[in-house]
Amino acid sequence: MKLVIARSALNDLLDIKAYYTEQGVPEDGQRFVNTILEKAQKLTDQPDSGRKVPEFYQQQIRELIYPPFRIIYLRHASVVSLVRVWRSERLLLLPEDET
């Protein structure tokens, strides 16, 4: 399988880095981003390892939990698309053009 990172997920990762930089701990932000990308890459071998996202009840919309983040991805026949990376307390919305 191939991993694709949607623009929305890329923006989320950049926001994570910016937030932790603003808090004075840029190394924490970089560590979170690196680990999230490592977990996303592992999905190419194990695309069903995440659970179905409860808000959507659709088999192809799945998530990994990496506290305090939810790593949302779409599982297709030969592609895993990372679409959002959000703090777990946020309401989950997927961009219409990404689903």
N, C-alpha and C positions, 0 to 999 in steps of 0.2 A: 504494500500500500504506500501511497504518497501522502505526505503531510503538506497541507496548504494553510497558510496563516492569512485570514481575512483582514482587511484594512481595519475593521472594528476591533479585532483582537490586538493588532499591532498598536493601535491607539491606546487600548487599555494597558498594554505593557509599558508604553511610554509614560502614561499617567502614573502608573505604579512607581516607576523610577523617579519621576518628578516629585511625587508626594514624599517619598522617603528622603530625597535630597533636600526638600524644603524643611523636613523635620530634623535635618542635621545628621542623618544616618544613611548616606548614599550607598554604603556597602550592603545594608539590609535590602534596599530596593534592588540592587543588582543581583543579590543572592536569590531573592524571590523570583525575579525574571528568569534567571538561569535555571532554577529548579522547575519552574512552570514549563519552560521550553523543553527540558529534559523529559518531563512527564508526557508532554504532547508528542514528542518524538517516539516514545515507547508505544504510543497508540497505533503506530503503523504496523506493529507486530501483534498487538492485542486490542483491536478496535472496540471490542465488546467489554473491555475491562471497567468502563465507567457505567454508572447507573443511568437509567432513563430519567430525564428531567421531570420531576413531579408536576410542574406547571403545564406541561405540554402533552404528556401521555402519548408520545410518538417514539417508536423504536429507534429511529435514526438520530434523534436529538438526545445527546447523552452528556454526562458531566463527571468530572473527577473533582473530589473535594481535597483541597490543599489549604487548610486553615491559614488565614481567614478568607481564602479565595475559592470561588467556584470556576472551574475551567470547563467551559461549554464548547462542545464540538458536535459536528454533524458527521455521521458515518455513512459513506456511500459505498458503492461496489468496490472501487479501487482507490478511493481518496478519503482521507480524514481531514476535515476542515475545522481548524480552530477558529471559533467565531466570537467568543467573548471571554474575558477574564475579569470577574467582578468579585468584590467583597461579598461574603455570603449574606449579609443583612440587606443588601439591595434587592429591589424588585427586579426580576429577570425579564428583559425584553430583548428579542432578537431583531436585528434590522431586517426589514422585509426583503431587501435584495439579497440577503445572505441565506435565506431558508429555501 
